[in-house]
């Protein structure tokens, strides 16, 4: 193989890998994920994992007492933009503090609630 063919092959591989990463990032940015931390805080938002864990368009999942039955609790989604420490764009997460994360199913209660809010 000539040097010219090797250079062309390397460029093609780089372009294919670059397009793959770009497509993965675009897909990840359109889906909501849930993140559970070692501090027992739960966040919902658009999660990117490269170059580090970043959560944007996020919500805090809280438990609140039921108004009719104090023995029961309900869940509430609070936008991070309404928190006292409201981030400007999103938050960076330390991997050591993340217990698990994953994409939300379109059928989940949280995804349905976000769809109703127009997010």
C-alpha positions in Angstrom: 0.0 0.0 0.0 1.2 3.5 -0.8 1.5 6.2 1.7 -1.3 8.1 0.0 -3.7 5.1 0.4 -2.8 4.8 4.1 -3.4 8.4 4.7 -6.8 8.2 3.0 -7.7 5.1 5.0 -6.8 6.8 8.3 -8.8 9.9 7.4 -11.9 7.8 6.5 -11.7 6.0 9.8 -11.3 9.3 11.7 -14.3 10.7 9.9 -16.5 7.7 10.6 -15.5 7.6 14.3 -16.1 11.4 14.5 -19.6 11.1 13.0 -20.4 8.2 15.4 -19.4 10.3 18.4 -21.4 13.2 17.1 -24.5 11.1 16.5 -24.2 9.5 20.0 -23.9 13.0 21.5 -26.9 14.3 19.6 -29.0 11.3 20.7 -27.9 11.6 24.3 -28.8 15.3 24.4 -32.3 14.7 23.4 -33.1 12.1 26.0 -33.6 12.6 29.7 -31.6 10.5 32.2 -31.8 9.9 35.9 -28.7 10.2 38.2 -28.6 8.9 41.7 -25.8 10.2 43.9 -24.1 8.8 47.1 -25.7 11.7 49.0 -29.1 10.2 48.1 -29.9 13.1 45.8 -31.7 12.3 42.6 -31.4 14.4 39.5 -33.2 14.2 36.2 -31.9 15.9 33.1 -30.0 15.7 29.8 -26.8 13.8 30.7 -23.6 13.8 28.7 -20.7 11.5 29.6 -17.9 12.9 27.5 -15.4 14.4 28.5 -17.0 14.2 31.9 -20.5 13.8 33.4 -22.6 16.9 32.9 -26.3 17.4 33.5 -28.2 20.1 31.8 -31.8 21.1 31.7 -32.0 19.4 35.1 -34.6 18.8 37.8 -34.3 17.7 41.4 -36.5 14.8 42.4 -37.8 15.4 45.9 -40.1 13.5 48.2 -42.9 15.7 49.7 -45.6 14.7 52.3 -49.0 13.9 50.9 -51.4 16.7 51.6 -54.3 14.4 52.4 -52.4 11.6 54.2 -49.3 12.6 56.2 -48.1 8.9 56.3 -47.7 8.9 52.5 -45.2 10.8 50.4 -45.3 12.0 46.8 -42.6 12.9 44.3 -42.0 16.4 43.1 -39.8 17.6 40.2 -38.2 21.0 41.0 -36.2 22.7 38.2 -32.6 23.2 39.1 -33.1 26.8 37.9 -35.3 27.4 41.0 -32.8 26.0 43.5 -31.0 28.4 45.8 -27.8 27.3 44.1 -29.2 27.5 40.6 -26.5 26.7 38.0 -26.2 28.9 35.0 -26.0 26.1 32.4 -25.8 22.8 34.1 -23.8 20.8 36.6 -20.6 18.7 36.4 -20.9 15.5 38.4 -18.0 13.7 40.0 -18.1 10.0 38.9 -17.1 8.8 42.3 -20.3 10.3 43.8 -22.6 8.7 41.2 -24.2 5.4 42.3 -26.0 4.9 39.0 -27.4 6.7 36.0 -29.5 5.7 33.0 -31.9 6.9 30.3 -35.5 7.4 31.3 -38.0 5.3 29.5 -40.6 7.2 27.5 -43.3 5.3 29.5 -41.9 6.4 32.9 -43.9 8.8 35.1 -41.1 11.3 35.1 -40.9 11.3 31.3 -44.6 11.8 31.0 -44.5 14.6 33.5 -41.7 16.3 31.5 -43.6 15.8 28.3 -46.7 17.5 29.8 -44.5 20.4 30.8 -43.4 20.8 27.2 -39.8 19.8 27.8 
